[in-house]
Amino acid sequence: MDRVDMRSSITCLAILQIEAIMQKLPYGDCIEILCDDETLIEELRHIRNDFSYEQIHCKTQGDQSGIAFILRKQQPLKEFTMSDIDLSTVQVSSTADARGSACPGPLLEAKKGIGKVKVGEVLEIYSNDSGTRTDIPAWAKKVGHEYMGMLSADGYDKHFVRRKK
């Protein structure tokens, strides 16, 4: 098992280095990360969803102290999306029409539109910008809503997001 000492490293540079190691690491393999505190691991969790971790011990070496973590690479978690048939029957509470606007327009319309629906209700977003296919699911996950999926319509896509908070 490889050991990487990230103590006294700038967080963003440490994350880039760990990212490069994790990309080459086979599923199931582990690396040990030594860092100043839990912040580095928490930041890494926002970027990757394909590892589990366990704090194993605190180390002191001379004047330096730190926390050691074991990171195990796992198969990435698959996102659940509803089938086309299920999506066509979803009761929509509000629609944000972003057809004709380029990035970041559809995302801004989605942010505005989610405020118009209650928790548990569904926002439908219309967009003909191809970037929306990745932007809307990523945004929904980041802010804690449920991306339900997408239907293709005549020249545009319909995205469905359930408000969770």
Secondary structure, 3 states (H helix, E strand, C coil): CEEEECCCCCHHHHHHHHHHHHHHCCCCCEEEEEECCCHHHHHHHHHCCCEEEEEEEEEEECCEEEEEEEEEECCCCCCCCCCHHHHHCCCCCEEEECCCCCCCHHHHHHHHHHCCCCCCCEEEEEECCCCHHHHHHHHHHHHCCEEEEEEECCCCEEEEEECCC
